[in-house]
Amino acid sequence: MISSKYTIREQNQAKLLREIIQSQEISRADLAQVTGLNKASVSEIIKDLLEQHFIFETRIGNASTVGGRKPILLTFNKCAATVISIDLGPDYIEGMFAYIDGTVICSISKKEIFICQKNVLSLLREVIETMMKKQPVTPHGIVGIALAIHGIVFENEIRFTPYYDLDQMNLQQQLSELFHLPVYLENEANLAALGEYTFISQADNLLSISVHSGIGAGIVQDGVLITGKNGEAGEIGHSILYPDGKLCPCGNHGCLEQYASHQALYKKIKEQLNLDIVNSDIVQEFYRKQHPVIQDLIHENVHLLSIGINNAIMAFSPEVIVINSSIYRKIPGLIAAIKKNLPSRFAKENIIRNTLLDDKAILYGGFALVAQAFLNIQNLKLTLEQAQ
Ligand SMILES: [Zn+2]
């Protein structure tokens, strides 16, 4: 469970709760058997969990083959609490409000806005307050706000944001003072990985590669999000593709994301086709019509990105690689092209797929982050009941 700062009893409580969540329905006797805890401890902890409305008794189960009393089955109370998750992009805000199990209550989206220090707090406040108006009555109410940052985050502190100027802000403190709620900041690629691990993947080791303004990888190893010493783990967008290449906002030259991010791709398309606005829908449409310039630029993107993905695979040896990109999601065949282009034969043996959380992987990761903290369960797995 999460860490040794919790008492043995709290750790046992988390162990039982995790088992109840995984099992859907389980009796006290079976809980004792699968966790190895004695029946008296199980009964005591279950009493607490019932009182705190984390679980409830559903129905009478079947007696065991050796006879005896029929057991009462226990189930997780998916409506015990609610969670707010926000993806704060350089030019958009997406918010979702959900029950503690990720069942969505409402969502909100603001696009084509340019986030900066001056407007970020008022925009976030507006988004959060709008969602809060839909708050249902639950035993624990809202138990946390997760905020996805497109940049480096370490222990809730924004360290480096190349595509908006938020790196001097203490957004966690400002938001928690405003709403009197726990606020958790995390890098967006890390949250996408956590969303995939918690809600979708059976794998304990996965890599989620986010391609948006920049390129980042979220790493889950043995069910735990790896963030590194300063939150810099998985910053594959700043791995060097060309040693004497283009200057990157990080200060280095030739970083992968200066060539293979969506921002880099859109910039080239704008220049070559003389367009003012380019987005993934426009790229998809041009590609579908077999526009030669777009086709060439997409194939170049596949080639460059596959080098970055190849190197990430060789560094982390994941079971699954999940791609989180609007372009790779919208244009069929690009994932297969990435796989074909991977230079290393070792890398080719991996499973590579698009995210199954559509464009909401980051937001689901936010739900997972808050649920882990609130329930004190690190390797939490939840079942997605309402895909958005
Ligand atoms: Zn860089």
Residues whose N, C-alpha, C, O or C-beta is under 5 A from the ligand:
A	BS01	ZN	G237 H238 C248 C250 N252 C255
